[in-house]
């Protein structure tokens, strides 16, 4: 019995399909773009093909992420807080704090010893402390977002970035460049400022071991190290940190079927030519 | 220059513009505004020199100078330094004796000051952490819309249906602007939406001080009719704007220079 989870984030759409044992049989990560519905189907279709399945064979489809309402073919919508905590409970039973750093928001989730959500904090109002912060500044520095982690590790010291606001920090960074600071030093400084902001937000939840970092931010080794510096101990990162939302969604679908929960709605595929 | 006429200078070294004003009997005689550029010292000297030559006065003939603004430290001439909040208050009260609040929307910061009935500063707040509260927000959006800063106000006031941004963050509003344009939103509605977001931020500052009319709006923001309208709406009062809203701090500085000397 296969179960699918689809997570439509602000920048990436992720699909995970698990089998009846909860083992991942396929996963796909694609861009989100302006047309959610279309891309959701494209990414889902690819994941189904990779698993060697047909759409009708999926026993349950759960959608999550900020674009979750734009999935016309789901059986249920669940918030990403619930989905993330579901997969983290599976991957890291010792986790008490989850920090998810997405393209346009960041979240902190506190879990109890059973892996249940006790409390959470979120920032989606300000670009500082979200992937967008690094994206904007990578562009100003003329470097790739994906290079930032490795670049920052080359720095022996970091440049203190005093502005929180992305717009002001962008300006500050170019000033530091003209003053002779190197790009690795500046990028290390950006990670430090970023980590300070995110960890301060999560501090209100009470930081406890273990801390797990997920989302695109967890793919940045420099940022993960900066977060470790702030919390004072090593953090855990899943092998594919972008997939925890979609994996949690798929696992919740499996839970629903096991508990005999029926779909909330009919899967709508009209106007959809992909599966024909 | 007649023998008995004394001139006093006020120089305001701001992050975006440097302004110089010469007053005599608290009336502005000449003024100059020049973009600050990368070298405050050099620009400040040039702005003051240009103002002096316009008035036909030499630096030695000036009876007093007060310098203010974020770059006051870099003044290339000997002058007393006074905080820009104090200068702003003095300048605004000389134009509007009824002023009890002064909001200054500059290139980088927004400041709000509450004045006592006598014009002293009772309290003051500043927004420096976030671009939404400053002229930078408008620069960011103007760049996307490919319009000049001066055209923003006249366009914005035409708006019938301001765009509502989901957050007030300038960075998120920037990408939202792109999608709204793709959806066919009108330029004036986008600008009016930005003005509303900025006005909300300004209103938060003013609320923190407990608003007291009359409210005066100065700085580059005062030259933007759309922003003036949005701030008036957000505060529920019609804000007063000086004829040259960018000069009030420099003017206040010059008035303070004049008060000092008999």
Boltz contact constraints between the chains, C-beta under 6 A:
constraints:
  - contact:
      token1: [A, 125]
      token2: [B, 167]
      max_distance: 6.0
  - contact:
      token1: [A, 126]
      token2: [B, 169]
      max_distance: 6.0
  - contact:
      token1: [A, 127]
      token2: [B, 169]
      max_distance: 6.0
  - contact:
      token1: [A, 127]
      token2: [B, 171]
      max_distance: 6.0
  - contact:
      token1: [A, 127]
      token2: [B, 172]
      max_distance: 6.0
  - contact:
      token1: [A, 132]
      token2: [B, 171]
      max_distance: 6.0
  - contact:
      token1: [A, 164]
      token2: [B, 129]
      max_distance: 6.0
  - contact:
      token1: [A, 165]
      token2: [B, 129]
      max_distance: 6.0
  - contact:
      token1: [A, 165]
      token2: [B, 130]
      max_distance: 6.0
  - contact:
      token1: [A, 165]
      token2: [B, 131]
      max_distance: 6.0
  - contact:
      token1: [A, 166]
      token2: [B, 171]
      max_distance: 6.0
  - contact:
      token1: [A, 167]
      token2: [B, 131]
      max_distance: 6.0
  - contact:
      token1: [A, 167]
      token2: [B, 136]
      max_distance: 6.0
  - contact:
      token1: [A, 167]
      token2: [B, 170]
      max_distance: 6.0
  - contact:
      token1: [A, 168]
      token2: [B, 131]
      max_distance: 6.0
